[in-house]
Amino acid sequence: MNIDKKMQFNNLRSLLPTEELKINLSIAIGVPVNQINAWLDPNNKSVPKADSLVKMMRYFDCSCDYLLDLSNIKERPDDVKKLLDELHRNDI
């Protein structure tokens, strides 16, 4: 396994095929569209911060592994869903 493999964000790219969807995500997670485009640019080394990843997990209702191309399974396990719901209720 190559641990230095560059992140491509192919799954995230598939969730955002249009500029309108990128704008909607930008508004929802509070990140500028140009930053989202930087994450999706295969020639850029920019990666989302942890808080942005959590917000995207909630927004797309998917796993972090899916967003990071570590899995092709989009659904989050139920225990992760429960934990995120609890964190959201407590505003952590």
C-alpha positions as CSV (number, residue, x, y, z in Angstrom):
1,M,0.0,0.0,0.0
2,N,1.4,3.4,-1.0
3,I,0.7,5.7,2.0
4,D,2.1,8.7,0.0
5,K,-0.5,8.3,-2.8
6,K,-1.9,11.7,-3.7
7,M,-5.6,12.2,-2.8
8,Q,-7.8,12.5,-5.9
9,F,-11.3,13.0,-4.4
10,N,-13.0,11.1,-7.3
11,N,-16.0,10.3,-5.1
12,L,-16.4,13.9,-4.1
13,R,-16.0,14.9,-7.7
14,S,-18.8,12.5,-8.7
15,L,-21.1,14.1,-6.1
16,L,-20.4,17.6,-7.5
17,P,-20.8,17.3,-11.3
18,T,-22.1,20.9,-11.7
19,E,-21.1,24.3,-10.6
20,E,-24.5,24.8,-9.0
21,L,-23.9,21.8,-6.8
22,K,-20.5,23.1,-5.8
23,I,-22.2,26.5,-4.9
24,N,-24.8,24.7,-2.8
25,L,-22.1,22.8,-0.9
26,S,-20.1,26.0,-0.4
27,I,-23.1,27.7,1.2
28,A,-24.0,24.6,3.3
29,I,-20.5,24.1,4.8
30,G,-19.2,27.7,4.8
31,V,-16.3,27.1,2.4
32,P,-15.6,29.3,-0.7
33,V,-16.3,27.6,-4.1
34,N,-12.7,28.2,-5.1
35,Q,-11.6,26.1,-2.2
36,I,-13.9,23.3,-3.2
37,N,-12.5,23.5,-6.7
38,A,-9.0,23.4,-5.3
39,W,-9.9,20.1,-3.5
40,L,-11.2,18.7,-6.8
41,D,-8.2,19.8,-8.9
42,P,-6.0,16.7,-9.3
43,N,-3.0,19.0,-9.7
44,N,-3.6,20.8,-6.4
45,K,-2.4,19.5,-3.1
46,S,-5.2,21.2,-1.2
47,V,-7.3,18.9,1.1
48,P,-10.4,19.6,3.2
49,K,-9.9,20.3,7.0
50,A,-11.5,17.8,9.4
51,D,-14.4,20.1,10.2
52,S,-15.2,20.5,6.5
53,L,-15.1,16.7,6.1
54,V,-17.6,16.3,8.9
55,K,-19.9,18.9,7.4
56,M,-19.6,17.2,4.0
57,M,-20.4,13.8,5.6
58,R,-23.6,15.3,7.0
59,Y,-24.4,17.1,3.8
60,F,-24.0,14.1,1.6
61,D,-25.0,11.6,4.3
62,C,-21.9,9.5,3.5
63,S,-18.8,8.1,5.1
64,C,-15.6,10.0,5.5
65,D,-13.9,7.0,3.8
66,Y,-16.1,7.5,0.8
67,L,-15.2,11.2,0.5
68,L,-11.5,10.4,0.8
69,D,-11.7,7.6,-1.9
70,L,-10.8,5.0,0.7
71,S,-14.1,3.1,0.1
72,N,-16.7,2.8,-2.7
73,I,-19.4,2.4,-0.1
74,K,-21.2,5.7,0.3
75,E,-23.4,4.8,3.3
76,R,-22.2,5.5,6.8
77,P,-22.5,2.8,9.4
78,D,-25.4,3.3,11.8
79,D,-23.1,3.8,14.8
80,V,-21.3,6.7,13.0
81,K,-24.7,8.2,12.1
82,K,-25.7,8.0,15.8
83,L,-22.5,9.6,16.9
84,L,-22.7,12.5,14.4
85,D,-26.4,13.1,15.4
86,E,-25.4,13.2,19.0
87,L,-22.5,15.6,18.3
88,H,-24.8,17.8,16.3
89,R,-27.4,17.9,19.1
90,N,-24.6,19.0,21.5
91,D,-23.1,21.5,19.0
92,I,-19.7,20.0,19.3
